[in-house]
Amino acid sequence: MARQIRIKGGEKNIKSGQKWTSGELSKVLDLYLSDRQLKIHESNEIIQKLATQLGRTTRSVEAQLLMFRSLDKFGFYGYRNMNKICKTLWKEYIDKTVQ
């Protein structure tokens, strides 16, 4: 695949600035859980494909995956503005696996 060109200020599309829905984040979580060793990078074709399906930018899907990875490894997210739906979905996942 051709190298992506970085756009100053970040890539934008029709959903830029819109809040993520629970359904969208659920699909991102499913991707994360399907392969926890997934290379989380904008060049990953799996991430690009999911971003296209969701109508989101590759970098925004990448950011959501990093949130789930952070919750998985450390139990918190070190950056500001963690999506509350991510925390809720992660808690639901943990609750299911504990039972």
N, CA, C and O atoms as a GROMACS GRO file, in nm:
protein
  396
    1MET      N    1   0.084  -0.118   0.000
    1MET     CA    2   0.000   0.000   0.000
    1MET      C    3   0.089   0.124   0.000
    1MET      O    4   0.195   0.125   0.062
    2ALA      N    5   0.046   0.226  -0.068
    2ALA     CA    6   0.121   0.350  -0.078
    2ALA      C    7   0.126   0.421   0.057
    2ALA      O    8   0.032   0.414   0.136
    3ARG      N    9   0.235   0.486   0.080
    3ARG     CA   10   0.252   0.561   0.205
    3ARG      C   11   0.152   0.676   0.210
    3ARG      O   12   0.134   0.749   0.113
    4GLN      N   13   0.088   0.690   0.327
    4GLN     CA   14  -0.009   0.797   0.343
    4GLN      C   15   0.062   0.929   0.366
    4GLN      O   16   0.165   0.934   0.434
    5ILE      N   17   0.008   1.033   0.312
    5ILE     CA   18   0.062   1.167   0.330
    5ILE      C   19  -0.004   1.231   0.451
    5ILE      O   20  -0.126   1.234   0.461
    6ARG      N   21   0.078   1.281   0.543
    6ARG     CA   22   0.026   1.348   0.661
    6ARG      C   23  -0.027   1.486   0.624
    6ARG      O   24   0.040   1.562   0.553
    7ILE      N   25  -0.145   1.516   0.672
    7ILE     CA   26  -0.207   1.646   0.646
    7ILE      C   27  -0.192   1.731   0.771
    7ILE      O   28  -0.230   1.689   0.881
    8LYS      N   29  -0.136   1.849   0.755
    8LYS     CA   30  -0.117   1.938   0.869
    8LYS      C   31  -0.253   1.969   0.933
    8LYS      O   32  -0.347   2.007   0.864
    9GLY      N   33  -0.261   1.952   1.064
    9GLY     CA   34  -0.387   1.975   1.134
    9GLY      C   35  -0.474   1.851   1.138
    9GLY      O   36  -0.580   1.852   1.202
   10GLY      N   37  -0.432   1.745   1.072
   10GLY     CA   38  -0.505   1.618   1.075
   10GLY      C   39  -0.602   1.602   0.961
   10GLY      O   40  -0.655   1.698   0.905
   11GLU      N   41  -0.623   1.477   0.928
   11GLU     CA   42  -0.716   1.441   0.822
   11GLU      C   43  -0.858   1.472   0.867
   11GLU      O   44  -0.891   1.454   0.984
   12LYS      N   45  -0.941   1.519   0.778
   12LYS     CA   46  -1.080   1.552   0.810
   12LYS      C   47  -1.173   1.477   0.715
   12LYS      O   48  -1.138   1.450   0.600
   13ASN      N   49  -1.290   1.445   0.764
   13ASN     CA   50  -1.395   1.390   0.679
   13ASN      C   51  -1.530   1.433   0.734
   13ASN      O   52  -1.537   1.516   0.824
   14ILE      N   53  -1.636   1.377   0.681
   14ILE     CA   54  -1.772   1.422   0.717
   14ILE      C   55  -1.804   1.399   0.866
   14ILE      O   56  -1.884   1.472   0.923
   15LYS      N   57  -1.741   1.298   0.928
   15LYS     CA   58  -1.770   1.270   1.069
   15LYS      C   59  -1.670   1.336   1.164
   15LYS      O   60  -1.678   1.317   1.286
   16SER      N   61  -1.577   1.411   1.112
   16SER     CA   62  -1.480   1.480   1.197
   16SER      C   63  -1.553   1.573   1.293
   16SER      O   64  -1.638   1.652   1.252
   17GLY      N   65  -1.520   1.562   1.420
   17GLY     CA   66  -1.583   1.646   1.521
   17GLY      C   67  -1.711   1.587   1.578
   17GLY      O   68  -1.763   1.638   1.677
   18GLN      N   69  -1.763   1.481   1.518
   18GLN     CA   70  -1.884   1.418   1.571
   18GLN      C   71  -1.846   1.315   1.677
   18GLN      O   72  -1.743   1.249   1.667
   19LYS      N   73  -1.931   1.303   1.778
   19LYS     CA   74  -1.906   1.206   1.884
   19LYS      C   75  -1.920   1.064   1.830
   19LYS      O   76  -2.002   1.036   1.742
   20TRP      N   77  -1.840   0.975   1.887
   20TRP     CA   78  -1.847   0.834   1.851
   20TRP      C   79  -1.973   0.772   1.913
   20TRP      O   80  -2.012   0.807   2.024
   21THR      N   81  -2.035   0.682   1.840
   21THR     CA   82  -2.152   0.611   1.893
   21THR      C   83  -2.105   0.483   1.960
   21THR      O   84  -1.993   0.436   1.938
   22SER      N   85  -2.192   0.428   2.041
   22SER     CA   86  -2.162   0.302   2.108
   22SER      C   87  -2.141   0.190   2.005
   22SER      O   88  -2.053   0.106   2.023
   23GLY      N   89  -2.220   0.190   1.899
   23GLY     CA   90  -2.206   0.088   1.794
   23GLY      C   91  -2.071   0.096   1.724
   23GLY      O   92  -2.010  -0.007   1.696
   24GLU      N   93  -2.026   0.217   1.695
   24GLU     CA   94  -1.896   0.235   1.630
   24GLU      C   95  -1.784   0.186   1.721
   24GLU      O   96  -1.694   0.114   1.678
   25LEU      N   97  -1.790   0.227   1.848
   25LEU     CA   98  -1.685   0.189   1.941
   25LEU      C   99  -1.688   0.040   1.971
   25LEU      O  100  -1.585  -0.020   2.000
   26SER      N  101  -1.805  -0.020   1.963
   26SER     CA  102  -1.816  -0.164   1.982
   26SER      C  103  -1.741  -0.238   1.872
   26SER      O  104  -1.676  -0.340   1.897
   27LYS      N  105  -1.749  -0.188   1.750
   27LYS     CA  106  -1.676  -0.248   1.639
   27LYS      C  107  -1.525  -0.231   1.656
   27LYS      O  108  -1.448  -0.321   1.624
   28VAL      N  109  -1.484  -0.117   1.708
   28VAL     CA  110  -1.341  -0.094   1.734
   28VAL      C  111  -1.295  -0.190   1.844
   28VAL      O  112  -1.187  -0.248   1.834
   29LEU      N  113  -1.374  -0.206   1.948
   29LEU     CA  114  -1.339  -0.299   2.056
   29LEU      C  115  -1.331  -0.441   2.003
   29LEU      O  116  -1.240  -0.516   2.039
   30ASP      N  117  -1.424  -0.480   1.918
   30ASP     CA  118  -1.421  -0.614   1.859
   30ASP      C  119  -1.290  -0.636   1.783
   30ASP      O  120  -1.230  -0.743   1.792
   31LEU      N  121  -1.247  -0.536   1.709
   31LEU     CA  122  -1.121  -0.546   1.636
   31LEU      C  123  -1.005  -0.562   1.734
   31LEU      O  124  -0.918  -0.647   1.714
   32TYR      N  125  -1.004  -0.482   1.838
   32TYR     CA  126  -0.897  -0.492   1.937
   32TYR      C  127  -0.893  -0.630   2.002
   32TYR      O  128  -0.787  -0.690   2.016
   33LEU      N  129  -1.010  -0.680   2.040
   33LEU     CA  130  -1.016  -0.810   2.109
   33LEU      C  131  -0.985  -0.927   2.016
   33LEU      O  132  -0.941  -1.032   2.062
   34SER      N  133  -1.006  -0.909   1.887
   34SER     CA  134  -0.977  -1.017   1.792
   34SER      C  135  -0.828  -1.042   1.780
   34SER      O  136  -0.786  -1.153   1.747
   35ASP      N  137  -0.745  -0.940   1.806
   35ASP     CA  138  -0.600  -0.956   1.799
   35ASP      C  139  -0.535  -0.849   1.885
   35ASP      O  140  -0.512  -0.737   1.840
   36ARG      N  141  -0.505  -0.885   2.009
   36ARG     CA  142  -0.446  -0.788   2.102
   36ARG      C  143  -0.303  -0.751   2.065
   36ARG      O  144  -0.249  -0.654   2.118
   37GLN      N  145  -0.242  -0.826   1.976
   37GLN     CA  146  -0.106  -0.794   1.930
   37GLN      C  147  -0.111  -0.715   1.800
   37GLN      O  148  -0.008  -0.698   1.734
   38LEU      N  149  -0.229  -0.668   1.763
   38LEU     CA  150  -0.248  -0.591   1.641
   38LEU      C  151  -0.156  -0.469   1.639
   38LEU      O  152  -0.144  -0.397   1.738
   39LYS      N  153  -0.091  -0.447   1.526
   39LYS     CA  154  -0.007  -0.329   1.510
   39LYS      C  155  -0.100  -0.209   1.495
   39LYS      O  156  -0.164  -0.192   1.391
   40ILE      N  157  -0.107  -0.127   1.598
   40ILE     CA  158  -0.196  -0.011   1.595
   40ILE      C  159  -0.120   0.104   1.532
   40ILE      O  160  -0.046   0.177   1.599
   41HIS      N  161  -0.140   0.118   1.404
   41HIS     CA  162  -0.073   0.223   1.327
   41HIS      C  163  -0.159   0.255   1.206
   41HIS      O  164  -0.229   0.169   1.153
   42GLU      N  165  -0.152   0.379   1.162
   42GLU     CA  166  -0.236   0.423   1.050
   42GLU      C  167  -0.207   0.347   0.920
   42GLU      O  168  -0.291   0.347   0.830
   43SER      N  169  -0.092   0.283   0.909
   43SER     CA  170  -0.059   0.209   0.788
   43SER      C  171  -0.119   0.069   0.786
   43SER      O  172  -0.115   0.001   0.683
   44ASN      N  173  -0.176   0.025   0.898
   44ASN     CA  174  -0.236  -0.108   0.906
   44ASN      C  175  -0.364  -0.112   0.822
   44ASN      O  176  -0.457  -0.034   0.844
   45GLU      N  177  -0.367  -0.203   0.726
   45GLU     CA  178  -0.481  -0.211   0.633
   45GLU      C  179  -0.611  -0.250   0.703
   45GLU      O  180  -0.718  -0.210   0.660
   46ILE      N  181  -0.602  -0.327   0.810
   46ILE     CA  182  -0.722  -0.368   0.884
   46ILE      C  183  -0.786  -0.244   0.947
   46ILE      O  184  -0.909  -0.229   0.945
   47ILE      N  185  -0.704  -0.157   1.003
   47ILE     CA  186  -0.754  -0.034   1.064
   47ILE      C  187  -0.811   0.058   0.957
   47ILE      O  188  -0.914   0.121   0.978
   48GLN      N  189  -0.744   0.065   0.844
   48GLN     CA  190  -0.793   0.149   0.734
   48GLN      C  191  -0.929   0.100   0.684
   48GLN      O  192  -1.018   0.180   0.654
   49LYS      N  193  -0.944  -0.032   0.676
   49LYS     CA  194  -1.070  -0.089   0.629
   49LYS      C  195  -1.184  -0.057   0.727
   49LYS      O  196  -1.294  -0.019   0.686
   50LEU      N  197  -1.157  -0.074   0.858
   50LEU     CA  198  -1.260  -0.044   0.958
   50LEU      C  199  -1.296   0.105   0.954
   50LEU      O  200  -1.413   0.141   0.964
   51ALA      N  201  -1.195   0.190   0.939
   51ALA     CA  202  -1.221   0.334   0.932
   51ALA      C  203  -1.312   0.367   0.814
   51ALA      O  204  -1.404   0.448   0.827
   52THR      N  205  -1.288   0.305   0.702
   52THR     CA  206  -1.372   0.326   0.584
   52THR      C  207  -1.515   0.279   0.610
   52THR      O  208  -1.610   0.349   0.575
   53GLN      N  209  -1.530   0.163   0.672
   53GLN     CA  210  -1.663   0.110   0.704
   53GLN      C  211  -1.739   0.203   0.797
   53GLN      O  212  -1.860   0.222   0.783
   54LEU      N  213  -1.667   0.262   0.893
   54LEU     CA  214  -1.732   0.350   0.992
   54LEU      C  215  -1.747   0.492   0.943
   54LEU      O  216  -1.819   0.572   1.004
   55GLY      N  217  -1.681   0.525   0.832
   55GLY     CA  218  -1.685   0.663   0.783
   55GLY      C  219  -1.599   0.756   0.867
   55GLY      O  220  -1.622   0.877   0.870
   56ARG      N  221  -1.500   0.700   0.935
   56ARG     CA  222  -1.410   0.775   1.021
   56ARG      C  223  -1.272   0.780   0.957
   56ARG      O  224  -1.244   0.705   0.863
   57THR      N  225  -1.186   0.866   1.009
   57THR     CA  226  -1.049   0.870   0.961
   57THR      C  227  -0.970   0.756   1.024
   57THR      O  228  -1.005   0.707   1.132
   58THR      N  229  -0.866   0.715   0.956
   58THR     CA  230  -0.781   0.608   1.007
   58THR      C  231  -0.721   0.647   1.141
   58THR      O  232  -0.714   0.564   1.233
   59ARG      N  233  -0.677   0.770   1.153
   59ARG     CA  234  -0.614   0.816   1.277
   59ARG      C  235  -0.713   0.817   1.394
   59ARG      O  236  -0.673   0.792   1.508
   60SER      N  237  -0.840   0.845   1.367
   60SER     CA  238  -0.937   0.846   1.477
   60SER      C  239  -0.966   0.704   1.525
   60SER      O  240  -0.983   0.682   1.645
   61VAL      N  241  -0.971   0.608   1.433
   61VAL     CA  242  -0.989   0.468   1.472
   61VAL      C  243  -0.866   0.422   1.550
   61VAL      O  244  -0.877   0.351   1.650
   62GLU      N  245  -0.750   0.463   1.504
   62GLU     CA  246  -0.624   0.431   1.573
   62GLU      C  247  -0.628   0.483   1.717
   62GLU      O  248  -0.588   0.412   1.809
   63ALA      N  249  -0.675   0.604   1.736
   63ALA     CA  250  -0.683   0.663   1.870
   63ALA      C  251  -0.777   0.584   1.961
   63ALA      O  252  -0.747   0.563   2.079
   64GLN      N  253  -0.889   0.539   1.908
   64GLN     CA  254  -0.983   0.461   1.988
   64GLN      C  255  -0.923   0.326   2.025
   64GLN      O  256  -0.942   0.278   2.137
   65LEU      N  257  -0.851   0.265   1.932
   65LEU     CA  258  -0.783   0.139   1.962
   65LEU      C  259  -0.680   0.158   2.074
   65LEU      O  260  -0.666   0.072   2.161
   66LEU      N  261  -0.610   0.269   2.071
   66LEU     CA  262  -0.512   0.297   2.175
   66LEU      C  263  -0.578   0.315   2.311
   66LEU      O  264  -0.521   0.279   2.413
   67MET      N  265  -0.699   0.371   2.313
   67MET     CA  266  -0.772   0.383   2.439
   67MET      C  267  -0.803   0.245   2.496
   67MET      O  268  -0.782   0.221   2.615
   68PHE      N  269  -0.851   0.155   2.410
   68PHE     CA  270  -0.883   0.020   2.458
   68PHE      C  271  -0.756  -0.053   2.503
   68PHE      O  272  -0.758  -0.125   2.604
   69ARG      N  273  -0.646  -0.035   2.429
   69ARG     CA  274  -0.521  -0.100   2.469
   69ARG      C  275  -0.474  -0.047   2.604
   69ARG      O  276  -0.426  -0.124   2.688
   70SER      N  277  -0.488   0.082   2.625
   70SER     CA  278  -0.449   0.141   2.752
   70SER      C  279  -0.534   0.087   2.867
   70SER      O  280  -0.482   0.056   2.975
   71LEU      N  281  -0.663   0.076   2.845
   71LEU     CA  282  -0.750   0.018   2.947
   71LEU      C  283  -0.712  -0.126   2.976
   71LEU      O  284  -0.714  -0.170   3.091
   72ASP      N  285  -0.677  -0.200   2.872
   72ASP     CA  286  -0.641  -0.341   2.886
   72ASP      C  287  -0.511  -0.357   2.965
   72ASP      O  288  -0.502  -0.442   3.054
   73LYS      N  289  -0.412  -0.278   2.932
   73LYS     CA  290  -0.281  -0.296   2.994
   73LYS      C  291  -0.266  -0.225   3.128
   73LYS      O  292  -0.204  -0.279   3.220
   74PHE      N  293  -0.322  -0.107   3.141
   74PHE     CA  294  -0.296  -0.027   3.260
   74PHE      C  295  -0.421   0.006   3.341
   74PHE      O  296  -0.411   0.048   3.456
   75GLY      N  297  -0.538  -0.013   3.282
   75GLY     CA  298  -0.662   0.017   3.353
   75GLY      C  299  -0.703   0.163   3.350
   75GLY      O  300  -0.804   0.200   3.409
   76PHE      N  301  -0.626   0.245   3.280
   76PHE     CA  302  -0.662   0.385   3.266
   76PHE      C  303  -0.606   0.435   3.134
   76PHE      O  304  -0.532   0.364   3.065
   77TYR      N  305  -0.642   0.557   3.098
   77TYR     CA  306  -0.595   0.619   2.974
   77TYR      C  307  -0.517   0.743   3.011
   77TYR      O  308  -0.570   0.834   3.074
   78GLY      N  309  -0.391   0.747   2.972
   78GLY     CA  310  -0.302   0.854   3.012
   78GLY      C  311  -0.328   0.989   2.948
   78GLY      O  312  -0.287   1.092   3.001
   79TYR      N  313  -0.395   0.989   2.835
   79TYR     CA  314  -0.423   1.116   2.768
   79TYR      C  315  -0.556   1.170   2.816
   79TYR      O  316  -0.637   1.098   2.874
   80ARG      N  317  -0.578   1.296   2.792
   80ARG     CA  318  -0.705   1.357   2.834
   80ARG      C  319  -0.818   1.315   2.740
   80ARG      O  320  -0.794   1.258   2.634
   81ASN      N  321  -0.937   1.343   2.781
   81ASN     CA  322  -1.057   1.324   2.699
   81ASN      C  323  -1.084   1.179   2.659
   81ASN      O  324  -1.114   1.152   2.543
   82MET      N  325  -1.074   1.088   2.752
   82MET     CA  326  -1.110   0.951   2.720
   82MET      C  327  -1.260   0.942   2.701
   82MET      O  328  -1.338   0.998   2.779
   83ASN      N  329  -1.300   0.871   2.600
   83ASN     CA  330  -1.441   0.853   2.570
   83ASN      C  331  -1.506   0.770   2.680
   83ASN      O  332  -1.459   0.661   2.713
   84LYS      N  333  -1.613   0.821   2.738
   84LYS     CA  334  -1.682   0.750   2.846
   84LYS      C  335  -1.745   0.620   2.796
   84LYS      O  336  -1.759   0.524   2.871
   85ILE      N  337  -1.784   0.619   2.670
   85ILE     CA  338  -1.842   0.496   2.614
   85ILE      C  339  -1.736   0.386   2.610
   85ILE      O  340  -1.768   0.269   2.631
   86CYS      N  341  -1.610   0.422   2.584
   86CYS     CA  342  -1.501   0.324   2.586
   86CYS      C  343  -1.491   0.258   2.723
   86CYS      O  344  -1.480   0.136   2.733
   87LYS      N  345  -1.497   0.340   2.828
   87LYS     CA  346  -1.490   0.286   2.963
   87LYS      C  347  -1.607   0.192   2.990
   87LYS      O  348  -1.591   0.086   3.050
   88THR      N  349  -1.726   0.233   2.946
   88THR     CA  350  -1.846   0.151   2.967
   88THR      C  351  -1.835   0.019   2.893
   88THR      O  352  -1.862  -0.087   2.950
   89LEU      N  353  -1.797   0.024   2.765
   89LEU     CA  354  -1.782  -0.099   2.687
   89LEU      C  355  -1.675  -0.190   2.746
   89LEU      O  356  -1.691  -0.312   2.749
   90TRP      N  357  -1.566  -0.131   2.793
   90TRP     CA  358  -1.459  -0.211   2.852
   90TRP      C  359  -1.507  -0.278   2.980
   90TRP      O  360  -1.478  -0.396   3.004
   91LYS      N  361  -1.581  -0.204   3.063
   91LYS     CA  362  -1.634  -0.262   3.186
   91LYS      C  363  -1.731  -0.376   3.155
   91LYS      O  364  -1.728  -0.479   3.222
   92GLU      N  365  -1.816  -0.358   3.054
   92GLU     CA  366  -1.908  -0.466   3.014
   92GLU      C  367  -1.831  -0.588   2.968
   92GLU      O  368  -1.868  -0.700   3.002
   93TYR      N  369  -1.723  -0.567   2.892
   93TYR     CA  370  -1.641  -0.679   2.847
   93TYR      C  371  -1.579  -0.752   2.966
   93TYR      O  372  -1.582  -0.875   2.973
   94ILE      N  373  -1.523  -0.677   3.059
   94ILE     CA  374  -1.460  -0.737   3.178
   94ILE      C  375  -1.564  -0.814   3.259
   94ILE      O  376  -1.538  -0.926   3.303
   95ASP      N  377  -1.682  -0.755   3.277
   95ASP     CA  378  -1.787  -0.822   3.352
   95ASP      C  379  -1.827  -0.955   3.288
   95ASP      O  380  -1.853  -1.052   3.359
   96LYS      N  381  -1.830  -0.959   3.156
   96LYS     CA  382  -1.866  -1.083   3.085
   96LYS      C  383  -1.759  -1.190   3.104
   96LYS      O  384  -1.791  -1.308   3.121
   97THR      N  385  -1.632  -1.150   3.101
   97THR     CA  386  -1.524  -1.247   3.110
   97THR      C  387  -1.505  -1.300   3.250
   97THR      O  388  -1.455  -1.411   3.268
   98VAL      N  389  -1.543  -1.221   3.351
   98VAL     CA  390  -1.528  -1.264   3.490
   98VAL      C  391  -1.631  -1.369   3.525
   98VAL      O  392  -1.605  -1.458   3.606
   99GLN      N  393  -1.747  -1.361   3.466
   99GLN     CA  394  -1.857  -1.454   3.501
   99GLN      C  395  -1.835  -1.590   3.444
   99GLN      O  396  -1.918  -1.680   3.464
   0.00000   0.00000   0.00000
